[in-house]
C-alpha cells in the first residue's frame, strides 16, 4: 500500500511534535524514519497507525483519505518499542488475538485460526515456544512474537517503533538481517523508526531523516549519506566535523588561508564546511592545505581517529588515519580535505 | 593520608544486619502482631463460645440477628459493585488522561480516609435528615433516606469508595496504555480492549481492592451508626447489632455476631492467599501489590 503524509502537524506542548511533515511511502518498500529523540519520528509513525490524530494535514492510504479513520479499521500492524505483549496470554494466544477479535462473519474457524497461528510461529521460528508466556521469552523472542501478532491480521502496512532498541548488539544484528529477509519474503510496506543511523542505512530501501518535526530529506541510503540536503542530515548521518569558513571571490578561506576546492559553495560570505573524518587526508606539515596539531588519537574498530587542532583558532577536526601511520599527540601535521560540503551558517 | 587496614572481623553483606539486631526486629514484629491482632481474635471466639456451641448458634436464630445479617449483606451487595465501577472509572481517568482538576480528583478520593466516619454520617443527616436541607421536601414526597436503607447505603458508599480506586491508580499509572493501544491496532473495539487487556492487567489489584472494600462495607460502624437510627430488626447492621447486644449485657450473643465479621475477615484473607498461590504464577507480572 502507498502512504502519503501531507503537512502533518501535531502539537504536544512537549517534545515529539510535528510541524508540517511530508512523506511519500511507496508500495512494498522498507523505509526508515531516522532522527534524534524528540524529532517527531515516533509521533509520525503513530499518526500513520491512527494512534495519534494530527491537528492538521492528511494521511492518504492509496489516495484514500484515512486521516480520520479509526485505528481498528486501518488494517495496520504495529510493533511497539517494548513489544506490548499481553502478559496473561501465551505466545500463541497473543498471535491469535487479532483473529479472535474479528467480527463474527470474518472470523476464521478454530481450526483455521490454529493453523494460521502455527504458520506465523513457523515464520518467526518460534514453533517450540507457542505455549510460553511473554515473561518466559527472551527479548528477541518477544520481539518476534510481537511481529507475528502484528502480521496475523494481514496488515496493509507494518509499522515498527524502535524495533531493536531494547536488544543487545548480537541479537540486534541477527534480527536485523532476519527482518530484511522477512520483508523480502512478504513484500509488505514496512515503516520503522530508529535513532540508529547504522541500522537505518543497513536495513532500509529508503531513509527519511526527521528533525524538529519535519522531514529534512528522503532518499536511498547512498543519497542521504553522500548527498545530504542539509547540514543537519550531513551531521546526523555519519560522523562529521565542521569548521567555519568564508566564501569570497571564487575560493573558500579558513583563517586567511585558501582551500583547494569550493565544495559546492555558492553564496558569498561566512558559511560552514562539513567534512567526514575519512575525507580528511593527513600528511606532512608542509604538504597540506592547512596546518594543525594532533591533540588526541585513539583506536576505532577499523582504524585510528585523530583529533586535530587547526591553526591558531584551535578548532578541532577529526580525521581517520591509517593504523600504520606514525603519528603521536602534539605532532604538527598538514591536512587537506578530499571531500566536504558547504552549508550556510 | 588515610591508612587502609585489613578487616579484623569476617566480612558480612553490607545490606543485612547482625544476628542479634535481626532477631530483635523479628521478635518486636511478632510480639506486636500477637498482642494487637492475634489475641483479640482469640478473645472474640473464646467469648462467643464461652457457653458452648448451642448457645452460640442460638444467637443466629434470633429474628433481629438475621435481619442484621441480611441488611449487612444487602448494603455490601449495593455498595461494593458501585465502588468497583467508580474505582475503575476514576483510576482509568487519572492514570490514562491528562485533564484539569486531576489532582483535585485524587485528593477528593482520599477524603473519606481523612474524615471521621461519624462526620461523614452526619453530613447525610444534615442533607437528608428531617431538619436537613432536603429533608422536608423528601418527607413530603414520601422518600426516606435517613434511618432507612438508602441512608445506610449512602454512608457505606462514602466511607468505602477510596479502596478500589486507591489500589488501581498506581497500578494503572505504572502500566501505561501500550497494551490497550496494541489491542486497538489489532482491531479490537475499545470495550474489547478494556476487557481483554486492562482488566487482566489490573485483576489482582482489583480483587484486593474489592476485598478490602467489602470488609469495610460490612464492618463500618461510625457512619452507619449516625444514619441508621438503631432500629433493631430494621436498620441495624451487624456492627450496630453487636453494640446493641453488648450494651444489653448479652455478651455471648455480642461476641457471636462479632465472630461473624471476624470470620469474614479471615475468609477474605485465606481466599486472597489461595488465589495468589493458585493463579499467581500465570499472573505474576500483573501483581502490583
Interface residues (C-beta under 8 A of the other chain):
Chain A: X49 X50 X51 X71 X72 X75 X76 X77 X78 X80 X82 X84 X85 X86 X87 X88 X97 X98 X101 X102 X133 X134 X135 X149 X150 X152 X153
Chain B: X178 X179 X181 X182 X183 X184 X185 X186 X187 X188 X189 X192 X196 X197 X200 X201 X282 X283 X284 X285 X286
